Amino acid sequence: MVPTKMFFTKGVGVAKEQLMSLEMAFRDAGIEKFNLVPVSSIMPPGCQKITKAKGLEILKPGEVVFCVLARNCTNEPNRLIAASIGCATPAEKEQHYGYLSEHHPFGETDEKAADYAEDLAATMLATTLGVEFDSNTAWDEREKVYKLSGKIVNTANITQSAEGNKNGFWTTVVAAAIFVP
């Protein structure tokens, strides 16, 4: 099976039990009704990004759904958690695959986690395409190099962060790239 479509989603959940907080995060993301199967980081050639609403219309409750999933949880009050999916799309998207990355840090803001996940996906794609770059430069500089190479046309991310519940309930964040057949 090679997915032809993909959408991004994210969510946060809070509950007394860890598993229930994950369920609540899936509900917030709109993906609780599927049997999710996490896969690694390849976006198939020609895979079209669609809206979450369109993707949810296509999928059926109980369906086995492949996804790239980032998740994080804590029951530590006020602890900052994040989950982020980065995406890098090649210029020749019909002939070459892209990359998705997952990042699930503690103590990072939305922006920092998003930049890291996007950078990671773009760097993985750049290395497969033979784009020359200095890994010690900042993401903003490498992003320019990647895009100026003409080999990587788009990078994106979806990121969810939250602070741990002040009463010590479990807080879970999820970010996902959901594949649609």
N, C-alpha and C positions, 0 to 999 in steps of 0.2 A: 504494500500500500504506500503510495506516494501522495501526500496531501497536496491539494491544489490551491487551498485558501488557508488563511491564518488571521486571527484577531488577537488583540491584546486586551487584558483585563487586570483589575487589581481589587483588593479588598482588605478590610480589617475586621477582626472579631474579638469580642471580650466575653469571657465566661469563667465560671468557677473551676471547671475542668478543662485541661489542656485540649483534649480531643474536641470538646464542644466549641472552644474558641476557634479551632481550625474550621469546623463546620460553619461557624458564623462568618468567618472570613471568606469561605467559599460562597456562602449565600450573598454576602455583600458584593462579591465579584460576579455573581450570577452563574456560577459553575457547579453548584452543589448537587445538581441532579444528574451529573455524569460520573462514570467510572473513569477517573483520571489515571493515565499511565505516563509518568514522567519519562522523557527521552532526552538524548544529548542535544548538541548544539547546532545542528545543520538545518538551515532553511532551504527546502528543495528548490532547484531551478524552476523559474516560472511561477512560484508560489505567490499568489496575489494577497496583499493585505486588504482585509475588509473590515467593516465596522463590527463592533461587538453585537449590536442589534441584529445585523444581517446574519452573523455567525450563529447566534442563538436561535434564529428562525430555522436554520438548516438542521441543527442537531436535535436529537430526540432524547427525552429522559431515559436513563439507563444505558445509553450508548457508551461504548468504550471509546474514550477520546484521548488521543496522544497530545502531550503538551510539554513545553519547557517551563518548569516551575521553580520559582524562588520563594522560599517561605522562611519566616523567622518567628520566634515566640519568646516571651518572658513572663514571669510572674513577679518580677522585681519592680516595685513601684518606681515610676518615673524613668525607667531605663529606656533609652531611645533605641528602637530597632527599625530595620528597613528590609525590604525585599525589592529587587530590581531585575528587570530583564533588559538587556541591551540587544540591539539589532544592527547589523551592517549588511547592506545590499550591494552587490556588484553591479557595475555598469551593464555587463552582459548577463542580466538576470534570467534570461531564457536559456542560456547555455551553462552558466556557472552557479553553484550554490552560494548562499550567504551564510552568515553565522548569527547565532543567538547565544547570549551568555546569561548566566544567572549569578546574582550577587546577593548575599544575605548578611549584612554587617550589623554590628552593634555600635552605637555612638555616632552614626553618620546621618547627616541631614538628607532630605530628598535629593537636593542638588548634588551633593558629593557622591551619594550612592548611584545616582543616575549617570553622572559623568564617568564614574568608574566602570559601570556595566557597559556603557556605550563604547568607551575606550577599549575594553577587553574584547568585545565583539569585533570592532574595527581592526584591532591589532591581529586577531586570529585570521581575519579575512586577508589583511594586508600581507601576512607571511605566506599565505597560500598563493597569492597573486604575484608575488615577487616585488612588491612595492618596497623601495629602500626608505628607511626612516631611522631616526635616532631614538632608541627606546628611553633615553634619559630626558627627552624634552617633555614639556607639559602637554596634556591632552589637546588643548586648544591649538597648539602648534602642529602636533601630529595629525589632527583632524584636517587642517589645511593641506598638509602634504598628501594625505590619503585622497582627498577630493581633487586636488590639482593633478594627481597622477592620472585621472580619468578612468581609473579602474574601480573605484568605490564611489558610488553616487549618493548614497543616503545612509545616515545613521539615525537611530531613534532609540527610545527607551520607554518603559512604563515602570513607575516606581511608587511604592506605598511605604510610608513610615508611620510610626505611632510611638507614643510614650506608654510605658507599662502602666497598667491601671493602678491608681493611687491606693486602692484597698488590697492589692496583691492578687487580684484575679488574673487569670491568664489572658494575655494580649497576644494575638497572632496577626501577622501581616503576610499577604500573598501577592505575587505578581506573576502573570502567566502569559505565554504565547500559546494560544489554543489552535491546534491544527484541525482543519475541516476537510473531509474527503471530497 
